[in-house]
Amino acid sequence: MAATSWEDSVKSLKGVILDMCGVLYDAGEDGGTPIPGSVEAVKRLKASDLQVRFCTNETQATREVFVAKLQRMGFDICVSEVFSPAPAAVAVLKERGLRPHLLVYDGVVPEFDSVEKANPNCVVIGDAAEKFSYQNLNDAFRVLIGLEKPVLFSLGRGKYYKEDEGLNLDVGVYMKALEYACDVEAEMVVFLYISMPVM
C-alpha cells in the first residue's frame, strides 16, 4: 500500500478542532488578546467545507462567558461549537446517576445547574482558585471519606499555571491531596489534544 501524501490526507479532512488559549488568543489583562492572524484563520476555516469545533480545558467560567469574551475579540464562535470539561462532567454525572459536591470556581457552577446536588455521592473538583481553602477542601474530603465507594472527578490535572501576577497552583495539586487522604483515584474529565498555532 502506497504511503498517503500530506496533501491527500488534508483533502480527506472532515473537520478541525482548535485549542483556544495560547492558540487563538493569549491570556492577559482585559481577558486577553487574539494571536495575530487567528481571527482571520477561523473565518477562513468556517468559510470552507470543514466542520470547526473548539476545545478548552478552561474551568473558571461557563462556555457562555468564555464565548462572549472570544466574540468581543472578533472570533466567529458560538456556545454549541465549544467543548469543555464541565459539560462533559455533567453528562457523566447524569449517565451514572451521581449527585456532586462541587469544589469549583464560582463562575463555572451554572454549568452544573441541571444536576441534583443534594445528598452528594461524589465530588467534582476543578480550578477553584481562592475557593481552595482548608474548609472547602475538608468539606470535599468529608463527603468522599463518608462514602462506601468514593468517587472523585477532576476537571484537570495541572500542577500550576501562569497569570499576569505570576505562577498559581492548579487543580492537580488539590486533586492529589484528596486522592491521598481518601485512598481514591480521581477520574479525569479533560480534553487531550495536540494543538498548533494557526497561521
Sine and cosine of phi, psi and omega as CSV:
sin_phi,cos_phi,sin_psi,cos_psi,sin_omega,cos_omega
0.00,0.00,0.80,-0.60,-0.04,-1.00
-0.94,0.34,0.57,-0.82,0.03,-1.00
-0.91,0.41,0.66,-0.75,0.02,-1.00
-0.99,0.15,0.75,-0.66,0.00,-1.00
-0.97,0.26,0.32,-0.95,0.04,-1.00
-0.86,0.50,-0.66,0.75,-0.01,-1.00
-0.89,0.46,-0.66,0.76,0.03,-1.00
-0.91,0.41,-0.61,0.79,0.02,-1.00
-0.90,0.44,-0.67,0.74,-0.01,-1.00
-0.89,0.45,-0.63,0.77,-0.01,-1.00
-0.89,0.45,-0.45,0.89,-0.03,-1.00
-1.00,0.01,-0.02,1.00,0.01,-1.00
-0.89,0.45,0.64,-0.77,0.06,-1.00
-0.96,-0.29,-0.41,0.91,-0.04,-1.00
-0.30,-0.95,0.13,-0.99,-0.02,-1.00
-0.72,-0.70,0.71,-0.70,0.10,-0.99
-0.93,-0.37,0.83,-0.56,-0.04,-1.00
-0.93,-0.37,0.75,-0.66,0.22,-0.98
-0.94,0.33,0.22,-0.98,-0.10,-0.99
-0.89,-0.45,-0.95,0.31,-0.05,-1.00
-0.91,0.40,0.82,-0.58,-0.03,-1.00
1.00,0.03,-0.17,0.99,0.02,-1.00
-0.89,-0.46,-0.78,0.62,0.05,-1.00
-1.00,-0.05,-0.56,0.83,-0.01,-1.00
-0.54,-0.84,0.35,-0.94,0.10,-1.00
-0.97,-0.24,0.76,-0.65,0.04,-1.00
-0.91,0.41,0.42,-0.91,0.02,-1.00
0.22,-0.97,-0.31,-0.95,0.00,-1.00
-0.86,0.51,0.53,-0.85,0.01,-1.00
0.86,0.52,0.48,0.88,0.08,-1.00
1.00,-0.01,-0.18,0.98,0.04,-1.00
0.93,-0.38,0.04,-1.00,-0.02,-1.00
-0.70,-0.72,0.55,-0.83,0.01,-1.00
-0.90,0.43,0.60,-0.80,0.14,-0.99
-0.95,0.31,0.71,-0.70,-0.06,-1.00
-0.78,0.63,0.78,-0.62,0.02,-1.00
1.00,0.01,-0.20,0.98,-0.09,-1.00
-0.95,0.30,-0.63,0.78,0.02,-1.00
-0.88,0.48,-0.71,0.71,0.00,-1.00
-0.92,0.39,-0.61,0.80,0.00,-1.00
-0.90,0.44,-0.67,0.74,0.03,-1.00
-0.90,0.43,-0.65,0.76,0.04,-1.00
-0.87,0.49,-0.67,0.74,-0.01,-1.00
-0.91,0.40,-0.67,0.75,0.02,-1.00
-0.89,0.46,-0.68,0.74,-0.03,-1.00
-0.94,0.35,-0.44,0.90,0.03,-1.00
-0.98,0.18,-0.19,0.98,0.01,-1.00
-1.00,0.08,-0.11,-0.99,0.04,-1.00
-1.00,0.07,0.03,1.00,-0.06,-1.00
-0.99,0.16,0.57,-0.82,0.20,-0.98
-0.98,0.20,0.72,-0.69,-0.03,-1.00
-0.88,-0.48,0.80,-0.60,0.05,-1.00
-0.74,-0.68,0.35,-0.94,-0.07,-1.00
-0.81,-0.58,0.67,-0.74,0.02,-1.00
-0.85,-0.53,0.58,-0.81,0.08,-1.00
-0.51,-0.86,0.52,-0.86,0.14,-0.99
-0.98,-0.18,0.33,0.94,0.06,-1.00
-0.88,0.48,0.80,-0.60,0.01,-1.00
-0.76,-0.65,0.40,0.92,0.04,-1.00
-0.94,-0.35,-0.01,1.00,0.00,-1.00
-0.49,-0.87,0.38,-0.92,0.10,-1.00
-0.94,0.34,0.29,-0.96,0.06,-1.00
-0.88,0.48,-0.58,0.81,0.00,-1.00
-0.87,0.50,-0.71,0.70,0.01,-1.00
-0.92,0.40,-0.69,0.72,-0.02,-1.00
-0.89,0.46,-0.71,0.70,-0.01,-1.00
-0.91,0.41,-0.65,0.76,0.02,-1.00
-0.86,0.51,-0.63,0.78,0.04,-1.00
-0.89,0.45,-0.70,0.72,-0.01,-1.00
-0.93,0.35,-0.57,0.82,0.07,-1.00
-0.90,0.44,-0.62,0.79,0.05,-1.00
-0.89,0.45,-0.46,0.89,0.05,-1.00
-0.98,0.19,-0.18,0.98,0.03,-1.00
0.95,-0.30,0.08,1.00,-0.02,-1.00
-0.98,0.19,0.65,-0.76,0.11,-0.99
-1.00,0.06,0.99,-0.14,-0.11,-0.99
-0.47,-0.88,0.58,-0.82,0.07,-1.00
-0.74,-0.67,0.30,-0.95,-0.12,-0.99
-0.85,0.53,-0.64,0.77,-0.06,-1.00
-0.91,0.41,-0.24,0.97,0.00,-1.00
-1.00,-0.05,-0.06,1.00,-0.11,-0.99
-0.96,-0.29,0.75,-0.66,0.05,-1.00
-0.91,-0.42,0.81,-0.59,-0.02,-1.00
-0.63,-0.78,0.25,-0.97,-0.12,-0.99
-0.89,0.46,-0.64,0.77,-0.10,-1.00
-0.88,0.48,-0.76,0.65,0.04,-1.00
-0.89,0.45,-0.55,0.84,0.06,-1.00
-0.91,0.42,-0.65,0.76,0.05,-1.00
-0.90,0.43,-0.65,0.76,0.03,-1.00
-0.86,0.52,-0.68,0.74,0.01,-1.00
-0.88,0.48,-0.66,0.75,0.02,-1.00
-0.92,0.40,-0.69,0.72,0.00,-1.00
-0.86,0.51,-0.71,0.71,0.00,-1.00
-0.91,0.41,-0.67,0.75,-0.02,-1.00
-0.88,0.47,-0.58,0.81,-0.07,-1.00
-0.98,-0.18,0.05,1.00,0.03,-1.00
0.90,0.43,0.62,0.78,-0.06,-1.00
-0.98,-0.20,0.52,-0.85,0.01,-1.00
-0.90,-0.44,0.93,-0.36,-0.15,-0.99
-1.00,0.08,0.59,-0.81,0.36,-0.93
-1.00,-0.01,0.84,-0.55,-0.10,-0.99
-0.99,-0.13,0.79,-0.61,0.20,-0.98
-0.85,-0.52,0.98,0.20,-0.10,-1.00
-0.69,-0.73,0.20,-0.98,0.06,-1.00
-0.91,0.41,0.64,-0.77,-0.03,-1.00
-0.79,0.61,-0.59,0.81,-0.07,-1.00
-0.91,0.41,-0.33,0.94,-0.02,-1.00
-0.98,-0.21,-0.12,0.99,-0.01,-1.00
-0.81,0.59,-0.65,0.76,-0.01,-1.00
-0.85,0.53,-0.38,0.92,0.05,-1.00
-0.89,0.46,-0.37,0.93,-0.06,-1.00
-0.98,-0.19,0.21,0.98,-0.05,-1.00
-0.87,0.50,-0.46,0.89,-0.10,-1.00
-1.00,0.05,0.04,1.00,0.02,-1.00
-0.92,-0.40,0.55,-0.83,0.04,-1.00
-0.95,0.31,0.70,-0.71,-0.04,-1.00
-0.85,-0.53,-0.06,1.00,0.03,-1.00
-0.94,0.33,0.56,-0.83,0.02,-1.00
0.77,0.64,0.89,0.45,-0.12,-0.99
-0.88,0.47,0.59,-0.81,0.07,-1.00
-0.83,-0.55,0.38,0.93,0.12,-0.99
-0.23,-0.97,0.15,-0.99,0.06,-1.00
-0.81,-0.58,0.69,-0.73,0.14,-0.99
-0.91,-0.42,0.82,-0.57,-0.01,-1.00
-0.87,-0.49,0.70,-0.71,0.06,-1.00
-0.72,-0.69,-0.17,-0.99,0.04,-1.00
-0.96,0.30,1.00,-0.07,-0.09,-1.00
-1.00,0.00,-0.03,1.00,0.03,-1.00
0.77,0.63,-0.84,-0.54,-0.07,-1.00
-0.93,0.37,-0.17,0.99,0.07,-1.00
-0.96,0.27,-0.15,0.99,0.06,-1.00
-0.98,0.19,0.88,0.47,0.07,-1.00
-1.00,-0.01,0.24,-0.97,0.06,-1.00
-0.85,0.52,-0.71,0.70,-0.05,-1.00
-0.87,0.49,-0.71,0.70,-0.04,-1.00
-0.93,0.36,-0.63,0.78,0.07,-1.00
-0.91,0.41,-0.64,0.77,0.00,-1.00
-0.92,0.39,-0.60,0.80,0.06,-1.00
-0.88,0.47,-0.69,0.72,0.03,-1.00
-0.90,0.43,-0.67,0.75,0.05,-1.00
-0.84,0.54,-0.70,0.71,-0.05,-1.00
-0.91,0.41,-0.59,0.81,0.07,-1.00
-0.89,0.46,-0.76,0.65,-0.06,-1.00
-0.91,0.42,-0.72,0.70,-0.09,-1.00
-0.94,0.35,-0.35,0.94,0.02,-1.00
-1.00,0.06,-0.06,1.00,-0.01,-1.00
-1.00,-0.09,0.61,-0.79,0.04,-1.00
-0.90,0.44,-0.67,0.75,0.07,-1.00
-0.80,-0.59,1.00,0.03,-0.06,-1.00
-0.89,0.45,0.64,-0.77,0.03,-1.00
-0.82,-0.58,0.85,-0.52,-0.01,-1.00
-0.85,-0.53,0.84,-0.55,0.10,-0.99
-0.95,-0.30,0.67,-0.74,0.07,-1.00
-0.85,-0.52,0.73,-0.69,0.00,-1.00
-1.00,0.02,0.29,0.96,0.03,-1.00
0.05,-1.00,0.14,-0.99,0.04,-1.00
-0.59,-0.80,0.25,0.97,-0.02,-1.00
-0.90,0.44,0.48,-0.88,0.04,-1.00
-1.00,0.10,-0.68,0.73,0.00,-1.00
-0.32,-0.95,0.25,-0.97,0.05,-1.00
-0.59,-0.80,0.27,-0.96,-0.08,-1.00
-0.96,-0.28,0.71,-0.70,0.18,-0.98
-0.81,-0.59,0.04,-1.00,-0.08,-1.00
-0.81,0.58,-0.61,0.79,-0.06,-1.00
-0.99,0.11,-0.10,1.00,0.03,-1.00
0.72,-0.70,-0.29,-0.96,-0.03,-1.00
-0.99,0.15,0.59,-0.81,0.04,-1.00
-0.80,-0.61,0.60,-0.80,0.11,-0.99
-0.89,0.46,0.64,-0.76,0.00,-1.00
-0.97,-0.25,0.03,-1.00,-0.13,-0.99
-0.87,0.49,-0.52,0.86,-0.06,-1.00
-0.85,0.53,-0.55,0.83,0.00,-1.00
-0.90,0.44,-0.71,0.71,-0.03,-1.00
-0.97,0.25,-0.56,0.83,0.09,-1.00
-0.86,0.51,-0.72,0.70,-0.01,-1.00
-0.89,0.46,-0.59,0.81,0.03,-1.00
-0.89,0.46,-0.70,0.72,0.01,-1.00
-0.93,0.36,-0.62,0.78,0.07,-1.00
-0.85,0.53,-0.73,0.68,-0.05,-1.00
-0.91,0.42,-0.73,0.69,-0.07,-1.00
-0.92,0.38,-0.53,0.85,-0.11,-0.99
-0.95,-0.30,0.03,1.00,-0.01,-1.00
0.79,0.61,0.78,0.62,-0.02,-1.00
-0.70,-0.71,0.47,-0.88,0.07,-1.00
-0.96,-0.28,0.82,-0.58,-0.03,-1.00
-0.92,0.38,0.58,-0.82,0.15,-0.99
-1.00,-0.04,0.82,-0.58,-0.08,-1.00
-1.00,0.05,0.71,-0.70,0.12,-0.99
-0.85,-0.53,0.99,0.11,-0.01,-1.00
-0.68,-0.74,0.26,-0.96,0.08,-1.00
-0.97,-0.23,0.82,-0.57,0.04,-1.00
-0.97,-0.23,0.84,-0.55,-0.01,-1.00
-0.41,-0.91,0.37,-0.93,0.10,-1.00
-0.99,-0.17,0.80,-0.60,-0.04,-1.00
-0.84,-0.54,0.56,-0.83,0.08,-1.00
-0.73,-0.68,0.62,-0.78,0.05,-1.00
-0.85,0.53,0.63,-0.78,0.05,-1.00
-0.98,0.19,0.57,-0.82,-0.01,-1.00
-0.91,-0.41,0.00,0.00,0.00,0.00
